[in-house]
């Protein structure tokens, strides 16, 4: 029975990882997340957080679930994976300090996983690697000032990789993607 449970978890994390990988490979294009009994944020945390990683979330329920994964809970200034099911204006103060990497180690930047709504809200024009033509994406549920903060942090090769989560889908915005608010 334990083997079956491990195989189910392994398949779930592999499928989630594949969805995240494709989302970053094709920025701005919604990708379906695997249907699981887990909430999307925990399924992504289960996939990314392990004994060698650090995480931050201000969401109490998620923090309790992540504590079982073995990752190190850290403040936003240090955490490599940051989870915001509902990004609030107050969270932006913490995000100003989130790691953006260094020129010698740009991969020491934070990956942000943020709850969003698609097809309504702020109109964004995306361009950059993985986007054959400029793409327009509508994103709601995120404070407008987040986009200016992201632009300030995204000074290639520095910046955050961002996953937007909503309606069972994930949209990737790697640090190489230029996001213009229209």
WOPEUR-V433512 format. One record per helix or strand of 3 or more residues. SS is the DSSP state (helix for helix, strand for strand). FROM is the first residue (numbers start at 1). TO is the last residue. If there is no record, write none. Layout:
SS&FROM&TO  SS&FROM&TO
This chain:
helix&2&25  helix&40&48  strand&54&57  helix&60&67  strand&81&84  helix&89&95  helix&106&108  strand&111&115  strand&117&127  strand&135&140  helix&145&153  strand&161&166  strand&169&173  strand&178&181
